[in-house]
Amino acid sequence: MAKRDRPEAPTPDDHGVVDDAALFRAAIGDVRELPGAPLPPARPRPRPRARMAEQDEAQAREDFRLGRGEAFVLDRGDALSHRRDQVPPRTLKRLSQGLYAAQDELDLHHSDAATAEALLRRFLAEARDAGFGCVRVVHGKGLNSSDSLPVLKNVVDRILRQRADVLAFHSAPAAQGGTGAVLVLLARR
């Protein structure tokens, strides 16, 4: 085995001082540079968000909840009418003629859409728990609505269509409120 050639020991300068770095290099000998360590992986960048699309979605949900927009085109004079498949058409016709007596009534006049929605949901749950078969909801014709569409009428229509305990509903006859009220048939408990 051959001895490694070591550099000569450094000589002191004029003042008798030896450079420490030179002394160290002489003691260590020849060196080779190690390859650089790879950098740690970069933190993944967050996925870009489509903020405008999120705002549009939120606005669409709010419009749907409040009964505004293209999905809600009930006008002031339009009659509300809907029946589940298990309800015969004759029953809906009798409801439209006011032949079922309303056992309770909710008046939503002067309510905003969010309040009207909460009141209507609570009223329907209480009416069903009380065993009522038919109730009347007065939503008004929307004459005081800020836009041309009757907001409360559209909210009532949407909620009644969504509820499983609502069998059928139809706008009341003229003597019971006409297109400003709706008669609702509820399923028995």
N, CA and C atoms as a LAMMPS dump frame, in Angstrom:
ITEM: TIMESTEP
0
ITEM: NUMBER OF ATOMS
567
ITEM: BOX BOUNDS ff ff ff
-5.0000000000000000e+02 5.0000000000000000e+02
-5.0000000000000000e+02 5.0000000000000000e+02
-5.0000000000000000e+02 5.0000000000000000e+02
ITEM: ATOMS id mol type element x y z
1 1 1 N 0.843 -1.157 0
2 1 2 C 0 0 0
3 1 3 C 0.896 1.231 0
4 2 1 N 0.602 2.111 -0.9
5 2 2 C 1.444 3.298 -1.03
6 2 3 C 0.974 4.37 -0.085
7 3 1 N 1.918 5.092 0.463
8 3 2 C 1.581 6.196 1.34
9 3 3 C 1.077 7.338 0.489
10 4 1 N 0.109 8.015 1.052
11 4 2 C -0.39 9.194 0.341
12 4 3 C 0.617 10.309 0.492
13 5 1 N 0.729 11.042 -0.606
14 5 2 C 1.629 12.188 -0.53
15 5 3 C 0.913 13.299 0.203
16 6 1 N 1.547 13.77 1.221
17 6 2 C 0.982 14.866 1.994
18 6 3 C 1.67 16.14 1.576
19 7 1 N 0.902 17.224 1.55
20 7 2 C 1.562 18.487 1.236
21 7 3 C 2.523 18.86 2.357
22 8 1 N 3.46 19.612 1.997
23 8 2 C 4.447 20.031 2.996
24 8 3 C 3.787 20.903 4.032
25 9 1 N 4.297 20.861 5.216
26 9 2 C 3.78 21.685 6.311
27 9 3 C 4.012 23.145 5.965
28 10 1 N 3.062 23.972 6.286
29 10 2 C 3.213 25.39 5.968
30 10 3 C 4.323 26.028 6.809
31 11 1 N 4.9 27.018 6.228
32 11 2 C 5.984 27.738 6.919
33 11 3 C 5.424 28.976 7.576
34 12 1 N 5.994 29.323 8.704
35 12 2 C 5.493 30.544 9.38
36 12 3 C 5.862 31.775 8.571
37 13 1 N 5.05 32.818 8.731
38 13 2 C 5.305 34.072 8.016
39 13 3 C 6.369 34.888 8.76
40 14 1 N 6.543 36.13 8.383
41 14 2 C 7.59 36.978 8.958
42 14 3 C 7.431 37.159 10.459
43 15 1 N 6.259 37.084 10.948
44 15 2 C 6.027 37.304 12.376
45 15 3 C 6.015 35.993 13.15
46 16 1 N 6.214 34.91 12.494
47 16 2 C 6.259 33.607 13.14
48 16 3 C 4.89 32.972 13.327
49 17 1 N 3.894 33.46 12.582
50 17 2 C 2.526 32.939 12.704
51 17 3 C 2.267 32.011 11.531
52 18 1 N 1.648 30.874 11.868
53 18 2 C 1.299 29.9 10.835
54 18 3 C -0.197 30.059 10.54
55 19 1 N -0.53 30.101 9.266
56 19 2 C -1.935 30.226 8.864
57 19 3 C -2.669 28.943 9.235
58 20 1 N -3.728 29.075 10.033
59 20 2 C -4.479 27.908 10.5
60 20 3 C -5.113 27.145 9.337
61 21 1 N -5.633 27.834 8.369
62 21 2 C -6.28 27.172 7.238
63 21 3 C -5.251 26.37 6.45
64 22 1 N -4.084 26.916 6.269
65 22 2 C -3.041 26.194 5.541
66 22 3 C -2.585 24.987 6.336
67 23 1 N -2.494 25.132 7.644
68 23 2 C -2.119 24.036 8.501
69 23 3 C -3.162 22.908 8.418
70 24 1 N -4.413 23.283 8.418
71 24 2 C -5.507 22.298 8.326
72 24 3 C -5.446 21.564 6.996
73 25 1 N -5.297 22.3 5.874
74 25 2 C -5.214 21.656 4.56
75 25 3 C -4.013 20.716 4.478
76 26 1 N -2.929 21.068 5.121
77 26 2 C -1.742 20.208 5.117
78 26 3 C -2.013 18.934 5.9
79 27 1 N -2.746 19.027 6.985
80 27 2 C -3.035 17.851 7.806
81 27 3 C -4.019 16.92 7.105
82 28 1 N -4.98 17.459 6.4
83 28 2 C -6.027 16.653 5.766
84 28 3 C -5.538 16.051 4.465
85 29 1 N -4.829 16.769 3.707
86 29 2 C -4.365 16.273 2.426
87 29 3 C -5.36 16.62 1.328
88 30 1 N -5.22 15.901 0.215
89 30 2 C -6.104 16.158 -0.93
90 30 3 C -7.529 15.721 -0.583
91 31 1 N -8.473 16.472 -1.013
92 31 2 C -9.891 16.144 -0.793
93 31 3 C -10.615 16.2 -2.126
94 32 1 N -11.72 15.505 -2.151
95 32 2 C -12.572 15.6 -3.344
96 32 3 C -13.961 16.038 -2.884
97 33 1 N -14.611 16.779 -3.69
98 33 2 C -15.921 17.328 -3.332
99 33 3 C -16.984 16.247 -3.504
100 34 1 N -17.809 16.129 -2.498
101 34 2 C -18.913 15.168 -2.561
102 34 3 C -20.02 15.724 -3.442
103 35 1 N -20.752 14.805 -4.067
104 35 2 C -21.872 15.313 -4.877
105 35 3 C -22.923 15.952 -3.955
106 36 1 N -23.575 16.968 -4.446
107 36 2 C -24.577 17.682 -3.664
108 36 3 C -25.793 16.803 -3.384
109 37 1 N -26.339 16.943 -2.201
110 37 2 C -27.548 16.19 -1.843
111 37 3 C -28.734 16.789 -2.599
112 38 1 N -29.619 15.921 -3.016
113 38 2 C -30.785 16.465 -3.731
114 38 3 C -31.633 17.318 -2.775
115 39 1 N -32.241 18.316 -3.339
116 39 2 C -33.101 19.174 -2.541
117 39 3 C -34.344 18.396 -2.104
118 40 1 N -34.886 18.707 -0.944
119 40 2 C -36.116 18.016 -0.535
120 40 3 C -37.243 18.381 -1.506
121 41 1 N -38.185 17.474 -1.647
122 41 2 C -39.261 17.778 -2.602
123 41 3 C -40.011 19.039 -2.183
124 42 1 N -40.377 19.772 -3.166
125 42 2 C -41.104 21.02 -2.896
126 42 3 C -42.509 20.688 -2.396
127 43 1 N -43.009 21.538 -1.546
128 43 2 C -44.363 21.367 -1.024
129 43 3 C -45.337 21.517 -2.19
130 44 1 N -46.317 20.61 -2.276
131 44 2 C -47.234 20.726 -3.426
132 44 3 C -48.018 22.038 -3.358
133 45 1 N -48.186 22.628 -4.494
134 45 2 C -48.919 23.882 -4.568
135 45 3 C -50.412 23.586 -4.423
136 46 1 N -51.132 24.467 -3.77
137 46 2 C -52.57 24.236 -3.647
138 46 3 C -53.238 24.324 -5.013
139 47 1 N -54.299 23.552 -5.145
140 47 2 C -55.02 23.572 -6.411
141 47 3 C -55.656 24.942 -6.58
142 48 1 N -55.649 25.454 -7.772
143 48 2 C -56.266 26.763 -7.983
144 48 3 C -57.772 26.686 -7.741
145 49 1 N -58.313 27.737 -7.142
146 49 2 C -59.748 27.794 -6.865
147 49 3 C -60.402 28.723 -7.879
148 50 1 N -61.538 28.314 -8.324
149 50 2 C -62.309 29.158 -9.225
150 50 3 C -63.279 29.965 -8.359
151 51 1 N -62.775 31.054 -7.822
152 51 2 C -63.58 31.852 -6.876
153 51 3 C -64.833 32.413 -7.511
154 52 1 N -64.76 32.815 -8.736
155 52 2 C -65.957 33.365 -9.393
156 52 3 C -67.012 32.276 -9.567
157 53 1 N -66.575 31.061 -9.908
158 53 2 C -67.53 29.954 -10.041
159 53 3 C -68.156 29.632 -8.69
160 54 1 N -67.355 29.673 -7.62
161 54 2 C -67.895 29.428 -6.284
162 54 3 C -68.911 30.502 -5.917
163 55 1 N -68.631 31.748 -6.257
164 55 2 C -69.573 32.827 -5.971
165 55 3 C -70.857 32.659 -6.777
166 56 1 N -70.707 32.241 -8.04
167 56 2 C -71.888 32 -8.869
168 56 3 C -72.741 30.88 -8.292
169 57 1 N -72.086 29.804 -7.843
170 57 2 C -72.811 28.685 -7.231
171 57 3 C -73.541 29.128 -5.968
172 58 1 N -72.869 29.905 -5.136
173 58 2 C -73.492 30.398 -3.904
174 58 3 C -74.685 31.288 -4.229
175 59 1 N -74.55 32.129 -5.239
176 59 2 C -75.655 33.001 -5.633
177 59 3 C -76.816 32.188 -6.179
178 60 1 N -76.519 31.155 -6.955
179 60 2 C -77.579 30.306 -7.499
180 60 3 C -78.317 29.572 -6.379
181 61 1 N -77.559 29.082 -5.384
182 61 2 C -78.213 28.415 -4.248
183 61 3 C -79.105 29.385 -3.486
184 62 1 N -78.621 30.603 -3.295
185 62 2 C -79.41 31.614 -2.587
186 62 3 C -80.654 31.989 -3.386
187 63 1 N -80.508 32.137 -4.7
188 63 2 C -81.673 32.434 -5.535
189 63 3 C -82.687 31.304 -5.468
190 64 1 N -82.207 30.071 -5.5
191 64 2 C -83.114 28.932 -5.414
192 64 3 C -83.818 28.911 -4.066
193 65 1 N -83.047 29.161 -3.006
194 65 2 C -83.625 29.147 -1.66
195 65 3 C -84.674 30.245 -1.498
196 66 1 N -84.429 31.382 -2.109
197 66 2 C -85.35 32.506 -1.971
198 66 3 C -86.423 32.546 -3.053
199 67 1 N -86.382 31.591 -3.965
200 67 2 C -87.423 31.552 -4.989
201 67 3 C -87.246 32.582 -6.085
202 68 1 N -85.993 32.868 -6.437
203 68 2 C -85.712 33.806 -7.515
204 68 3 C -85.007 33.069 -8.64
205 69 1 N -85.013 33.676 -9.794
206 69 2 C -84.235 33.132 -10.907
207 69 3 C -85.1 32.443 -11.936
208 70 1 N -84.416 31.816 -12.9
209 70 2 C -85.105 31.19 -14.027
210 70 3 C -85.966 30.006 -13.624
211 71 1 N -85.581 29.304 -12.558
212 71 2 C -86.353 28.141 -12.133
213 71 3 C -87.68 28.537 -11.507
214 72 1 N -87.831 29.789 -11.154
215 72 2 C -89.031 30.257 -10.493
216 72 3 C -89.686 31.315 -11.364
217 73 1 N -90.632 30.884 -12.121
218 73 2 C -91.259 31.79 -13.064
219 73 3 C -92.742 31.961 -12.76
220 74 1 N -93.16 31.615 -11.547
221 74 2 C -94.554 31.824 -11.19
222 74 3 C -94.824 33.315 -11.134
223 75 1 N -95.826 33.73 -11.851
224 75 2 C -96.188 35.133 -11.86
225 75 3 C -97.29 35.373 -10.839
226 76 1 N -97.638 36.622 -10.661
227 76 2 C -98.618 36.985 -9.629
228 76 3 C -99.952 36.286 -9.815
229 77 1 N -100.409 36.144 -11.015
230 77 2 C -101.721 35.554 -11.263
231 77 3 C -101.72 34.05 -11.459
232 78 1 N -100.543 33.427 -11.476
233 78 2 C -100.46 31.984 -11.713
234 78 3 C -100.986 31.202 -10.514
235 79 1 N -101.658 30.097 -10.81
236 79 2 C -102.163 29.221 -9.751
237 79 3 C -101.104 28.173 -9.414
238 80 1 N -100.965 27.88 -8.134
239 80 2 C -100.077 26.809 -7.69
240 80 3 C -100.851 25.506 -7.777
241 81 1 N -100.215 24.465 -8.263
242 81 2 C -100.889 23.179 -8.383
243 81 3 C -99.852 22.071 -8.471
244 82 1 N -100.053 21.048 -7.634
245 82 2 C -99.146 19.896 -7.669
246 82 3 C -99.808 18.741 -6.921
247 83 1 N -99.559 17.526 -7.394
248 83 2 C -100.04 16.344 -6.678
249 83 3 C -99.036 15.22 -6.838
250 84 1 N -98.908 14.414 -5.823
251 84 2 C -98.057 13.222 -5.888
252 84 3 C -98.762 12.18 -6.75
253 85 1 N -98.01 11.214 -7.241
254 85 2 C -98.573 10.186 -8.117
255 85 3 C -99.658 9.362 -7.434
256 86 1 N -99.542 9.154 -6.127
257 86 2 C -100.523 8.324 -5.429
258 86 3 C -101.842 9.052 -5.173
259 87 1 N -101.892 10.353 -5.436
260 87 2 C -103.117 11.135 -5.232
261 87 3 C -103.883 11.178 -6.553
262 88 1 N -105.165 10.763 -6.533
263 88 2 C -105.936 10.78 -7.788
264 88 3 C -106.199 12.211 -8.277
265 89 1 N -106.286 12.402 -9.581
266 89 2 C -106.567 13.737 -10.13
267 89 3 C -107.871 14.336 -9.589
268 90 1 N -108.829 13.489 -9.293
269 90 2 C -110.104 13.963 -8.762
270 90 3 C -109.918 14.678 -7.419
271 91 1 N -109.002 14.183 -6.62
272 91 2 C -108.718 14.814 -5.325
273 91 3 C -108.146 16.214 -5.526
274 92 1 N -107.254 16.381 -6.485
275 92 2 C -106.69 17.695 -6.773
276 92 3 C -107.776 18.645 -7.26
277 93 1 N -108.695 18.144 -8.085
278 93 2 C -109.79 18.982 -8.578
279 93 3 C -110.675 19.427 -7.417
280 94 1 N -110.964 18.528 -6.502
281 94 2 C -111.797 18.882 -5.337
282 94 3 C -111.069 19.9 -4.46
283 95 1 N -109.753 19.752 -4.342
284 95 2 C -108.959 20.705 -3.566
285 95 3 C -109.013 22.089 -4.217
286 96 1 N -108.93 22.135 -5.545
287 96 2 C -108.972 23.42 -6.26
288 96 3 C -110.324 24.109 -6.112
289 97 1 N -111.357 23.344 -5.881
290 97 2 C -112.695 23.906 -5.708
291 97 3 C -112.975 24.303 -4.255
292 98 1 N -112.029 24.011 -3.378
293 98 2 C -112.205 24.379 -1.976
294 98 3 C -113.137 23.45 -1.227
295 99 1 N -113.273 22.205 -1.676
296 99 2 C -114.188 21.262 -1.043
297 99 3 C -113.593 20.6 0.2
298 100 1 N -112.336 20.859 0.491
299 100 2 C -111.712 20.374 1.721
300 100 3 C -111.613 21.56 2.682
301 101 1 N -112.021 21.352 3.914
302 101 2 C -111.981 22.424 4.911
303 101 3 C -110.568 22.532 5.487
304 102 1 N -110.05 23.737 5.477
305 102 2 C -108.73 23.977 6.064
306 102 3 C -108.865 23.956 7.583
307 103 1 N -108.038 23.162 8.229
308 103 2 C -108.103 23.018 9.686
309 103 3 C -107.179 24 10.408
310 104 1 N -106.276 24.627 9.694
311 104 2 C -105.384 25.628 10.273
312 104 3 C -104.888 26.512 9.141
313 105 1 N -104.351 27.692 9.509
314 105 2 C -103.915 28.639 8.5
315 105 3 C -102.638 29.334 8.957
316 106 1 N -101.773 29.606 7.989
317 106 2 C -100.545 30.374 8.222
318 106 3 C -100.555 31.551 7.273
319 107 1 N -100.37 32.755 7.816
320 107 2 C -100.307 33.962 6.994
321 107 3 C -98.853 34.445 6.945
322 108 1 N -98.289 34.467 5.759
323 108 2 C -96.888 34.846 5.575
324 108 3 C -96.71 36.287 5.118
325 109 1 N -97.793 37.063 5.066
326 109 2 C -97.67 38.469 4.666
327 109 3 C -96.611 39.177 5.502
328 110 1 N -95.872 40.059 4.884
329 110 2 C -94.849 40.903 5.525
330 110 3 C -93.668 40.105 6.066
331 111 1 N -93.456 38.888 5.594
332 111 2 C -92.273 38.096 5.973
333 111 3 C -91.263 38.171 4.84
334 112 1 N -89.991 38.132 5.2
335 112 2 C -88.998 37.997 4.136
336 112 3 C -88.9 36.514 3.776
337 113 1 N -88.177 36.207 2.723
338 113 2 C -88.149 34.835 2.205
339 113 3 C -87.579 33.849 3.216
340 114 1 N -86.495 34.206 3.884
341 114 2 C -85.87 33.281 4.836
342 114 3 C -86.792 33.023 6.027
343 115 1 N -87.426 34.061 6.537
344 115 2 C -88.351 33.903 7.659
345 115 3 C -89.559 33.086 7.224
346 116 1 N -90.082 33.364 6.029
347 116 2 C -91.239 32.632 5.521
348 116 3 C -90.925 31.146 5.381
349 117 1 N -89.728 30.843 4.927
350 117 2 C -89.337 29.433 4.773
351 117 3 C -89.329 28.731 6.131
352 118 1 N -88.73 29.357 7.13
353 118 2 C -88.673 28.75 8.465
354 118 3 C -90.071 28.605 9.06
355 119 1 N -90.908 29.651 8.922
356 119 2 C -92.275 29.587 9.45
357 119 3 C -93.089 28.487 8.778
358 120 1 N -92.964 28.378 7.463
359 120 2 C -93.721 27.369 6.723
360 120 3 C -93.294 25.956 7.108
361 121 1 N -92.015 25.724 7.221
362 121 2 C -91.54 24.389 7.606
363 121 3 C -92.047 24.006 9.002
364 122 1 N -91.98 24.942 9.931
365 122 2 C -92.452 24.665 11.29
366 122 3 C -93.966 24.456 11.313
367 123 1 N -94.699 25.288 10.569
368 123 2 C -96.158 25.169 10.512
369 123 3 C -96.584 23.815 9.965
370 124 1 N -95.949 23.383 8.873
371 124 2 C -96.322 22.096 8.273
372 124 3 C -96.01 20.936 9.221
373 125 1 N -94.887 21.007 9.915
374 125 2 C -94.54 19.946 10.867
375 125 3 C -95.544 19.907 12.013
376 126 1 N -95.923 21.064 12.538
377 126 2 C -96.894 21.106 13.636
378 126 3 C -98.268 20.657 13.182
379 127 1 N -98.674 21.043 11.975
380 127 2 C -99.981 20.635 11.444
381 127 3 C -100.027 19.121 11.25
382 128 1 N -98.964 18.565 10.766
383 128 2 C -98.916 17.106 10.571
384 128 3 C -98.935 16.391 11.919
385 129 1 N -98.18 16.917 12.889
386 129 2 C -98.179 16.315 14.223
387 129 3 C -99.546 16.4 14.887
388 130 1 N -100.292 17.46 14.582
389 130 2 C -101.631 17.621 15.146
390 130 3 C -102.654 16.748 14.426
391 131 1 N -102.261 16.144 13.333
392 131 2 C -103.158 15.256 12.594
393 131 3 C -104.059 15.973 11.611
394 132 1 N -103.732 17.22 11.256
395 132 2 C -104.539 17.964 10.292
396 132 3 C -104.345 17.376 8.9
397 133 1 N -105.424 17.284 8.136
398 133 2 C -105.354 16.756 6.783
399 133 3 C -105.238 17.846 5.738
400 134 1 N -105.8 19.038 6.043
401 134 2 C -105.783 20.136 5.071
402 134 3 C -105.497 21.446 5.806
403 135 1 N -104.582 22.229 5.283
404 135 2 C -104.25 23.535 5.849
405 135 3 C -104.181 24.568 4.716
406 136 1 N -104.278 25.837 5.092
407 136 2 C -104.18 26.921 4.12
408 136 3 C -102.956 27.763 4.463
409 137 1 N -102.205 28.114 3.439
410 137 2 C -101.053 28.986 3.585
411 137 3 C -101.32 30.23 2.74
412 138 1 N -101.343 31.382 3.402
413 138 2 C -101.561 32.653 2.706
414 138 3 C -100.184 33.263 2.442
415 139 1 N -99.826 33.356 1.168
416 139 2 C -98.513 33.885 0.79
417 139 3 C -98.622 35.246 0.128
418 140 1 N -99.802 35.642 -0.25
419 140 2 C -99.996 36.916 -0.931
420 140 3 C -99.746 36.769 -2.42
421 141 1 N -100.086 37.809 -3.146
422 141 2 C -99.938 37.773 -4.599
423 141 3 C -98.633 38.393 -5.069
424 142 1 N -97.877 38.967 -4.154
425 142 2 C -96.592 39.546 -4.517
426 142 3 C -96.691 40.954 -5.06
427 143 1 N -97.733 41.656 -4.724
428 143 2 C -97.908 43.021 -5.233
429 143 3 C -96.846 43.969 -4.68
430 144 1 N -96.3 43.667 -3.515
431 144 2 C -95.287 44.53 -2.904
432 144 3 C -93.869 44.003 -3.08
433 145 1 N -93.686 42.989 -3.916
434 145 2 C -92.344 42.442 -4.158
435 145 3 C -91.494 43.463 -4.886
436 146 1 N -90.203 43.488 -4.554
437 146 2 C -89.306 44.467 -5.165
438 146 3 C -89.111 44.199 -6.654
439 147 1 N -89.075 42.936 -7.041
440 147 2 C -88.978 42.637 -8.472
441 147 3 C -90.366 42.224 -8.961
442 148 1 N -90.474 41.855 -10.188
443 148 2 C -91.788 41.563 -10.762
444 148 3 C -92.339 40.209 -10.339
445 149 1 N -91.511 39.349 -9.761
446 149 2 C -91.966 38.021 -9.365
447 149 3 C -92.384 37.999 -7.901
448 150 1 N -93.436 37.257 -7.582
449 150 2 C -93.851 37.131 -6.185
450 150 3 C -92.919 36.163 -5.445
451 151 1 N -92.06 36.7 -4.61
452 151 2 C -91.018 35.907 -3.958
453 151 3 C -91.624 34.847 -3.038
454 152 1 N -92.525 35.232 -2.164
455 152 2 C -93.088 34.277 -1.2
456 152 3 C -93.86 33.165 -1.895
457 153 1 N -94.554 33.491 -2.95
458 153 2 C -95.313 32.479 -3.698
459 153 3 C -94.366 31.418 -4.261
460 154 1 N -93.243 31.86 -4.801
461 154 2 C -92.258 30.92 -5.342
462 154 3 C -91.599 30.101 -4.239
463 155 1 N -91.329 30.715 -3.089
464 155 2 C -90.741 29.986 -1.964
465 155 3 C -91.71 28.912 -1.48
466 156 1 N -92.987 29.268 -1.331
467 156 2 C -94 28.306 -0.878
468 156 3 C -94.105 27.15 -1.867
469 157 1 N -94.145 27.449 -3.149
470 157 2 C -94.234 26.405 -4.174
471 157 3 C -93.053 25.445 -4.079
472 158 1 N -91.848 25.997 -3.959
473 158 2 C -90.649 25.144 -3.888
474 158 3 C -90.67 24.249 -2.661
475 159 1 N -90.999 24.812 -1.507
476 159 2 C -90.982 24.025 -0.269
477 159 3 C -92.045 22.935 -0.31
478 160 1 N -93.243 23.272 -0.763
479 160 2 C -94.326 22.278 -0.799
480 160 3 C -93.987 21.125 -1.739
481 161 1 N -93.311 21.408 -2.841
482 161 2 C -92.936 20.336 -3.774
483 161 3 C -91.862 19.419 -3.188
484 162 1 N -91.037 19.934 -2.305
485 162 2 C -89.939 19.15 -1.741
486 162 3 C -90.383 18.23 -0.608
487 163 1 N -91.425 18.579 0.089
488 163 2 C -91.793 17.858 1.312
489 163 3 C -92.526 16.562 0.996
490 164 1 N -92.096 15.489 1.628
491 164 2 C -92.722 14.184 1.422
492 164 3 C -94.091 14.101 2.099
493 165 1 N -94.327 14.916 3.137
494 165 2 C -95.613 14.855 3.837
495 165 3 C -96.699 15.681 3.151
496 166 1 N -96.381 16.381 2.075
497 166 2 C -97.374 17.125 1.298
498 166 3 C -97.827 16.234 0.15
499 167 1 N -99.104 15.85 0.182
500 167 2 C -99.639 14.983 -0.869
501 167 3 C -100.04 15.776 -2.108
502 168 1 N -100.665 16.927 -1.89
503 168 2 C -101.114 17.758 -3.002
504 168 3 C -101.312 19.176 -2.491
505 169 1 N -101.267 20.123 -3.427
506 169 2 C -101.622 21.494 -3.082
507 169 3 C -102.156 22.192 -4.324
508 170 1 N -103.004 23.179 -4.088
509 170 2 C -103.591 23.954 -5.182
510 170 3 C -103.941 25.327 -4.647
511 171 1 N -103.845 26.328 -5.514
512 171 2 C -104.257 27.671 -5.121
513 171 3 C -105.713 27.626 -4.677
514 172 1 N -106.022 28.433 -3.686
515 172 2 C -107.361 28.434 -3.102
516 172 3 C -108.37 29.052 -4.062
517 173 1 N -109.662 28.715 -3.88
518 173 2 C -110.689 29.395 -4.668
519 173 3 C -110.715 30.888 -4.318
520 174 1 N -111.321 31.69 -5.153
521 174 2 C -111.323 33.147 -4.979
522 174 3 C -111.846 33.554 -3.608
523 175 1 N -112.846 32.858 -3.089
524 175 2 C -113.433 33.218 -1.796
525 175 3 C -112.489 32.92 -0.629
526 176 1 N -111.475 32.098 -0.851
527 176 2 C -110.542 31.721 0.214
528 176 3 C -109.147 32.313 0.012
529 177 1 N -109.023 33.254 -0.892
530 177 2 C -107.732 33.905 -1.095
531 177 3 C -107.226 33.846 -2.514
532 178 1 N -107.831 33.05 -3.362
533 178 2 C -107.435 32.958 -4.768
534 178 3 C -105.967 32.594 -4.937
535 179 1 N -105.287 33.263 -5.853
536 179 2 C -103.888 32.948 -6.141
537 179 3 C -102.934 33.523 -5.095
538 180 1 N -103.489 34.132 -4.035
539 180 2 C -102.669 34.618 -2.939
540 180 3 C -102.614 33.643 -1.783
541 181 1 N -103.249 32.477 -1.917
542 181 2 C -103.262 31.447 -0.871
543 181 3 C -103.244 30.085 -1.521
544 182 1 N -102.854 29.086 -0.76
545 182 2 C -102.793 27.727 -1.279
546 182 3 C -103.343 26.758 -0.224
547 183 1 N -104.143 25.806 -0.691
548 183 2 C -104.652 24.745 0.166
549 183 3 C -103.719 23.543 0.037
550 184 1 N -103.367 22.941 1.165
551 184 2 C -102.371 21.879 1.174
552 184 3 C -102.968 20.638 1.836
553 185 1 N -102.884 19.496 1.144
554 185 2 C -103.284 18.217 1.73
555 185 3 C -102.042 17.555 2.312
556 186 1 N -102.143 17.162 3.579
557 186 2 C -101.001 16.541 4.268
558 186 3 C -101.237 15.065 4.456
559 187 1 N -100.165 14.308 4.445
560 187 2 C -100.231 12.865 4.728
561 187 3 C -100.501 12.666 6.202
562 188 1 N -101.205 11.609 6.521
563 188 2 C -101.479 11.282 7.928
564 188 3 C -100.207 10.755 8.565
565 189 1 N -100.084 10.997 9.868
566 189 2 C -98.927 10.512 10.633
567 189 3 C -98.889 9.035 10.737
